[in-house]
Amino acid sequence: FVGTYRDNEVQIGHALFDLMERLEISNVPLNKVSLTGLDQEHLNEMISDALCLYPRISKSLSDIVFQKTKGNPFFVLAFMQSLQSRGLLLYDSCQKRWVWNEDTIRAEEIMDNVLQLLSSKMNRLSKDMQSLLKVMACFGTSTNESVIGYLSESPEYLGLRNGLEGAISDGFVEVNTEGKFKFVHDKVREAAYNL
């Protein structure tokens, strides 16, 4: 059994804590793993590796990314992809390295809210992908292939299968071990629901 929760969303007295206490009393082995965001040093190492730059060169960028994302790996990835797709992080073939303008990136206010970032990205997607994400969001965190198949037979949702392929390749949706299509993060589902 594996259970997960976000400590900022579950209060003391929640049934989950009672279950954990009963398991401990019953001598059931229990391992608690606390995950946190990346610290500034590790984030800089990750960005340095991703951009094939020395850490001292990527530090100014990683400091801004940390300020905007607080080291949350999902937000870091979304932020970096957004910078690259909007031309704020560019590969300069003359210098043979990635370049950026710190002041422009620092001034980016849209990144203060990951939902705004995801919504902005989703609003630029094809109609088929937007339709798929909206439909999936209504069904919760995961959707059976049979639901998508059934809906795609109706004239209103003919493009759902095309949208599914794009949503998977763009990293919004993945196939889980049960063969269901699921959002890669609950914030992705939330942004899709608000489309």
Solvent accessible surface area in square Angstrom, and as a share of the most:
residue,aa,sasa,rsa
1,F,202,0.84
2,V,132,0.76
3,G,45,0.44
4,T,120,0.70
5,Y,92,0.35
6,R,94,0.34
7,D,113,0.59
8,N,116,0.60
9,E,111,0.50
10,V,24,0.14
11,Q,128,0.57
12,I,157,0.80
13,G,61,0.59
14,H,90,0.40
15,A,74,0.57
16,L,35,0.17
17,F,47,0.20
18,D,67,0.35
19,L,59,0.29
20,M,28,0.13
21,E,100,0.45
22,R,140,0.51
23,L,40,0.20
24,E,87,0.39
25,I,128,0.65
26,S,75,0.48
27,N,132,0.68
28,V,65,0.37
29,P,125,0.79
30,L,58,0.29
31,N,138,0.71
32,K,136,0.58
33,V,122,0.70
34,S,98,0.63
35,L,157,0.78
36,T,120,0.70
37,G,36,0.35
38,L,48,0.24
39,D,72,0.37
40,Q,84,0.37
41,E,119,0.53
42,H,94,0.42
43,L,0,0.00
44,N,16,0.08
45,E,77,0.35
46,M,80,0.36
47,I,1,0.01
48,S,4,0.03
49,D,112,0.58
50,A,74,0.57
51,L,13,0.06
52,C,119,0.71
53,L,20,0.10
54,Y,143,0.54
55,P,65,0.41
56,R,181,0.66
57,I,49,0.25
58,S,0,0.00
59,K,101,0.43
60,S,35,0.23
61,L,0,0.00
62,S,1,0.01
63,D,47,0.24
64,I,1,0.01
65,V,0,0.00
66,F,52,0.21
67,Q,99,0.44
68,K,29,0.12
69,T,9,0.05
70,K,144,0.61
71,G,0,0.00
72,N,46,0.24
73,P,72,0.45
74,F,43,0.18
75,F,41,0.17
76,V,1,0.00
77,L,102,0.51
78,A,11,0.08
79,F,2,0.01
80,M,24,0.11
81,Q,80,0.36
82,S,5,0.03
83,L,0,0.00
84,Q,93,0.41
85,S,77,0.50
86,R,86,0.31
87,G,30,0.29
88,L,37,0.18
89,L,5,0.03
90,L,98,0.49
91,Y,114,0.44
92,D,39,0.20
93,S,82,0.53
94,C,125,0.75
95,Q,107,0.47
96,K,155,0.66
97,R,72,0.26
98,W,60,0.21
99,V,35,0.20
100,W,42,0.15
101,N,85,0.44
102,E,64,0.29
103,D,105,0.54
104,T,57,0.33
105,I,0,0.00
106,R,106,0.39
107,A,74,0.57
108,E,31,0.14
109,E,138,0.62
110,I,58,0.29
111,M,11,0.05
112,D,100,0.52
113,N,63,0.33
114,V,20,0.12
115,L,39,0.19
116,Q,95,0.42
117,L,10,0.05
118,L,5,0.03
119,S,30,0.19
120,S,30,0.19
121,K,48,0.20
122,M,0,0.00
123,N,95,0.48
124,R,137,0.50
125,L,28,0.14
126,S,62,0.40
127,K,170,0.72
128,D,49,0.25
129,M,19,0.09
130,Q,30,0.13
131,S,32,0.20
132,L,0,0.00
133,L,0,0.00
134,K,86,0.36
135,V,15,0.09
136,M,0,0.00
137,A,0,0.00
138,C,94,0.56
139,F,107,0.45
140,G,19,0.18
141,T,87,0.51
142,S,32,0.21
143,T,4,0.02
144,N,66,0.34
145,E,73,0.33
146,S,76,0.49
147,V,38,0.22
148,I,0,0.00
149,G,12,0.11
150,Y,165,0.63
151,L,36,0.18
152,S,15,0.09
153,E,137,0.61
154,S,39,0.25
155,P,119,0.75
156,E,138,0.62
157,Y,57,0.22
158,L,123,0.61
159,G,15,0.14
160,L,1,0.00
161,R,103,0.38
162,N,95,0.49
163,G,0,0.00
164,L,13,0.07
165,E,123,0.55
166,G,16,0.15
167,A,0,0.00
168,I,68,0.35
169,S,91,0.59
170,D,65,0.34
171,G,40,0.38
172,F,5,0.02
173,V,2,0.01
174,E,73,0.33
175,V,81,0.46
176,N,38,0.19
177,T,146,0.85
178,E,131,0.59
179,G,39,0.37
180,K,64,0.27
181,F,20,0.08
182,K,62,0.26
183,F,8,0.03
184,V,51,0.29
185,H,35,0.16
186,D,60,0.31
187,K,57,0.24
188,V,1,0.01
189,R,67,0.24
190,E,66,0.30
191,A,0,0.00
192,A,0,0.00
193,Y,129,0.49
194,N,99,0.51
195,L,56,0.28
